Every structure is written in structure tokens, then in C-alpha cells.
Amino acid sequence: MEIKCPTSNLQDKLRIECIEINLFLEALYQRHGYDFHHYAKASIKRRIQALAKAYEYTNIADLIPRILHDETFLTATIARLSVPVTEMFRDPSVFKALRELVLPHLCSYHRLQIWQAGCSTGEEVYSLAILLEEAGLLKRTQIYATDINDIALHQAEDGIFPIAQLKRYERNYMAAGGKRKFSDYYITNEKFFRINQDLRKHIVFAHHNLVSDGVFCEVQLVLCRNVLIYFDTNLQRRVLNLFHTSLARQGYLCLGTHESLRAIETANLFKIVDFKNMIFRNNCETI
């Protein structure tokens, strides 16, 4: 899907910028294989504008030679186009619902595999690990946390976060039904806190592109929170089919609370478990 350029009666500057954006997206795809054509057009436009501004380019077209000829520019570009927005136990009601509605059903599995797609800098995957620990499931669980953004992945793997966020994260944890002291799960210094190794060792971080890559592995639970909102409807359906194929029979899918149900309903791949918290179960009738 190309961004539709303004007609001739609109400012010529906007039309030229639109052409530049489409050329940049095509250069990124043809040179490196990253396809952002099906991202929500308003969102991707803002992010490309921010990328040009960060490098003090007057025109978006100035980004094109860099993306074609400078290998080091790719990592920075992907980091800018996939801006991480996350926090520990974000939307506490979702984690409380996972604790009460999903984890009890996963207890019957001898081994668990869980996929957190679009893990960003790792706050939510560590929140999930804490839930699993408190449910007595973490020791038999392998969590795969994936993202397109290598810079965010490195931050996530380190498990180090600003101590300034700690009080908010603790409030979120308690609102999500926390059963222990939140301080049981990290160590601190003056500026940062780090998630304990006992949690980190159950998580594998890996690069994975939801737009172009295939099934990651068979899992009992997929979490992909507030990622699909940046995709157009066709790409949403493609990713939902990927999750459906990845999930075991009766496996669970948890999406972000700001996602639209339009693509989910038309895909007919999942049954609603909790509408408010966007939790679904694999529809075995379609397999």
C-alpha cells in the first residue's frame, strides 16, 4: 500500500514529501528486505519525518542514499521506525486476566513455550515471567521474545531499566494482582534496577520480522500487545494467520487493548476469551 499523494490543488510541498516517503520505503525494501509499506500511513510518515529531522536532513529524499549505501544506517533506521512504547505490567487488568483466565489452563502442559512478539525493550516479557513464577510455571517454560528492533532487543536482554520508573511499575504490579514484594524480582543501584537472573534465564531474545518472517515455533501462548495498531488491515490479517499457525490447539493469544477487532473478526481464527482485555483462544474448528 503506497501513501496516497495529495492532488494538485494541495500544496506542492506535501506532494513532493509524499513521493519522497514512498521512494524511501521502496529503497529500504529493495536494499534490505524490510517492508514498511503496510504500516499505518500516518504513523510511518511521522516516523520517517522524525528520522530525517534527527539527522538534520532538509528533505526526506536525503535519507535514500544513506539507506542504499551506508550499512550502519540500517540499525538506526529500524530503531526509529519501530519506536518502542512499553512499561512493566502495562494495562494491569490484562496481566490480571492472564493470571486468572489463562495461566490456570496452561498448568496441564509438561513443558510450555510462549512467544512475545514485538517485545520492544523487554518490560512486558519480564512482567510475564513474574506472572509465570508466581503461578509455579516458570521453571518449565521457555519464553521467546522477538522484535525487529535490534537496539531494543539488546536493551531487553540486559534487563536494566531506569530506577525512576520503579514506583510506577510497582503500582502496576500490585494492580495486576501481585502476590509478593515487587523488590523480590530485581536488584538496584542509584540509577537503575536489573531484573534477576532467575527470570532472565528463561527468556530467549531473537530478531524476527512479523511482516516477512514465518512461524517462529509452536507455542501455547502468544502475546503481541499494541503492535497491530501500526499495521493496515491486510498486514493485520497476515500476522493473525501467523499467530494462528504458531499456536497449539486451544492456545491463547493476547493483543493490545487499543487494537481494533476488525481484522480479528474477519479472520475467524480465534474465539474471544476476554473482550475487554483482548484475550483470545485458537479456534480449532478452522484447523
Secondary structure, 3 states (H helix, E strand, C coil): CCCCCCCCCCCHHHHHHHHHHHHHHHHHHHHHCCCCCCECHHHHHHHHHHHHHHCCCCCHHHHHHHHHHCCCHHHHHHHHHCCCCCCCCCCHHHHHHHHHHHHHHHCCCCCEEEEEECCCCCHHHHHHHHHHHHCCCHHHEEEEEEECCHHHHHHHHHCEEEHHHHHHHHHHHHHCCCCCCHHHHEEECCCEEEECHHHHCCEEEEECCCCCCCCCCCEEEEEECCCHHHECHHHHHHHHHHHHHHEEEEEEEEECCCCCCHHHHHHCCEEEEECCCCEEEECHHHC
